């Protein structure tokens, strides 16, 4: 029996020796190298009740001005808006105050837009709608909470941050009047 164990041990050492001399193979999960991202997300301000593309009400215009004042020191790179009168009018005062462009995005392509924001990084304001704003928060890896009440909620503001490691945090606030 001793001879058999010795022979097997010799065979095992002979077989494993070339493997032991080989370079070790290191594998790791891919590292997310996306630049840091900060996104402020809001729904458009109060809108007129009529028309297919309604403008803002006086209260909505005041809320858009309040948003610009709130974000005056946010050092935003870009303001994003859907191509509707109410979202463009909500975004315009902030863009003008910070002298940054308004970039239009397609609310039907939220996943692609979220991926674009993650790849680009930087500081953004995104003005959307009651159904797209929470959805975009989720696509960016944040916590949206309850849905936005379409009839009465115009003051919700999310601040979403995503660091270079992909860790995301979300703060939900209310702004304006």
N, C-alpha and C positions, 0 to 999 in steps of 0.2 A: 504494500500500500504506500509505503514511504517513497518508493521509486516512482510510482504513478503520480503522486502529488508533486514531486520534484520535477518530473517531466512536464506536467501541465503548467507548473510555475515557470519553467524555462520557456515553454512555448508562449505563454502569456507575455512574459517580459520581451521576448523576441518580436512578438507581434506589435506590442505597444511602443517599443523603442522609437521607431520612425515617427510615430504620432507625437511623442513627447518632445521630439526635436523640432517639430513644426511650430511656426509662429502662432501664437494664440489668436483666435478670431474674436473680435469684440463686436457686439451688436448692441444697438441702442435704438430706442424709439426716436422717430424723427423729431427734431426740435422745431417748434414754430418760431420762425424768425421775422414774423410780421412786426412792423414798427408799432410803437405805442399808439393807441387810439382813444380819443375822447369825443363822444357824440352827445350833443344835447338834442333831444327829440321832443317835438310838440305837435299837437293837432293844430290846425288852423284856428284862428280866433273866430268870434261870433260872426255869423253870416246872415245876410238877408234871407227872408223866408221864401222868396219867389225866384223863378228862373232856373235854367238848367246849369248855369255857371254863376251863382250869385256872388256879389261883392260883399265886403265886410260891412257890418253895421257901424254906427258911431262907437258903440261899446267895443266892437271888434278892432276898430282902428286904434282906440285907446289901449287895448291889450297888446296890440302889435308894437306900439310905442313903448309900453312897459317892458316888453321882452327885449327890445333894443337897449333900453336903459340897464336892465338886469345883466345883459351879456356884453356891456361896453368894455369890460376888461378881460373878456374870455380869450382873447387872442385867437379867434377863429381863423382857419385857413379858407374855408368855403362854407357858403350857405346853400343848402339844397332845398328844392321845392318841387312839388308836382306841378303840372302845367294847368292849374286852375286859378281863376281870379282870386279866390279866397286864400289859397296857400301862397301865391306870389305876393299878395298884399300883406300877409302876415310876415313873410320873410324879408320884404324890401327894406323896412326901417333898420333892421339889424345889419343887413348887408351894406346899406348906405353909411350907417354910423361907423362901421369898421372898415369901410372901403375894400370890401371883398366881393367877389363875383357871386351871382346867384346861378347855380347849376341846376338844370331841370333833370328829374329822374322819372322813370316810368313806374307807377305804383303797382302795375301788373307784373313787374320783374323784380320783386323785392329780394329774392334770394341772390340774384346776380348783383344787385345794388349792395347788399350786405357784404358779399365777397369782395366787391370793389373797395368798399370802405375799409375792410380788414387788411387788404393788401396795401392800400395807400397809407393808412395811419394818419396821424395829424389830428386837428381839432375841427369839428364840423357842427353845424346846426342843420337839422333835418326837419322840415315842416311837412306834415302829412295829414292824414285823416283819422277818424275815430277807429276805423278797422285796420289801417295800415301801420299806424304808429306802434301799438303794442306788438303786432306781428313782427315788425322790424326789430324791436327790442329783443324779442325771442331769437330771431335769426342771427343777431349779433352776439348771442350767448348770455343775454341779460334776463332779469326777472321782470315781466310786464305787470304782474298782479291782475286785478280784475279788469274787465273790458271797460272802455270809455263809453259813458252814456252819450249817445249820439245827439239827443235832444237838448242836453243842458251842460255838458262838461267840456269847457274850452280852456281850462286853466292847468291841466296836467302837464308836467315837465319832467322828463327823465334825463338824468346825467349818467351816461354809461361810459365806463373806462375799461380798457382792455390793455394789459401790459404786454411786453414782448414775449412773455412765456405763455400767453393766451389766457391768463386768468382775467376774469371779467367781474366787475362789480356794478351795481345799479343803485342809484338813488332816485326816489320818486318824490317830487315836490309839487306845489301849486304856486302859480305866479299871477300877477296882475291885480285887478281890482278886487 
